[in-house]
Amino acid sequence: MAPLSEEEENYLWLALLLKGMTARAVRTYFDRNFPPTYLPSTLNTYYDILDDLKFKTVLNQTQWNLLFPKTGVPDSTTFDVTLMICLIRNLTCIAQPITGYDSLPLTVETTPGADLARIKWYRNILAHHDRNKMVTSDFNTAWSIISDTVGRLGDQQMKQECKELKVKILDQSNQEIMLEIKQLQKEMEELVLKDPISLHIRGDVDMVTWCLYHCNSNVNHCLDDGTSPLFFACLNGHTEVEGQSEVVQILINNKADINKCKDTGALPLCIACEKGRPEVVKILINNKADINKCDYVEVSPLFFAGQEGHTEVVQMLINNKANIKRCRDTGSSPLYIACYKEHNEVVKI
């Protein structure tokens, strides 16, 4: 293999730092907040919150299986950085960075929340870096920031390991990682060409249309957790973008399965009702969506809409003969949940 350039080595070193040291630091912080001995009972305590995150596709099926394995008990050593950060953000009282979790925090912010956001930001930058190279000035800045972050989340011994790692010489096995990274990027490019809809479903009407007519795209192709392109479109409320044709309608016109459920049993209509998307709900009803079909815990579209207080959606469902007496598995009715949530306008309907 040809020797790596300095910029390629910079990129590889940062990849090794982010893959190894940051994962250890996050796990150390995670275990302090969720002691391994009590992890199973802690996750059971927060089951409803986690179930809601799964429904909203914040957690996927693979992650869910790690949290609630069919055999044995959950083990944080099997959790990746993404899952640990997700649990920390949603199950603890950690303070959010000033600029949120999707931006690089200000240098003056050294809270755990800011440090987790830094790790998330740099991991995303590396994952979407298309040149596999990094200029030395950027590399040195990133290394310093990440090392300090590792020290705060983990301990000073980890920070010292970061310092020692930087001066090591890349061996053959490490250099081969670069080839693996390039191969992975090639596979991702091939995936986009083969079935790009799910990657572009977040609202680009032109791209969705192009994919349907020019690619070998399966309009009902789902992610591992059963999430279909139509479900994604309903989740994000894509009814109209700059006056162009609606994404939801485009997918339905191209024979998207309107009643296709994800692994939780949730329908596109369920998520549209929960999110309060009246235009999407109207399109789905007009195309014969099953208005009374429930998910695996017997939650109906009307229950979702009433729970969130979406008056217009509730009225639309009732006008189309939604069963107002249908209860979920706990015995709660749409009226009960609307009263409990103090959605008075929904209760009047």
Helices and strands as residue ranges (DSSP letters): H 6-16, I 17-21, H 22-33, G 36-38, H 39-45, H 47-55, H 61-67, G 76-78, H 81-91, H 112-127, H 136-153, H 156-166, H 172-194, H 197-200, H 205-214, H 229-236, H 247-253, H 268-275, H 278-286, H 301-308, H 311-319, H 334-340, H 344-348
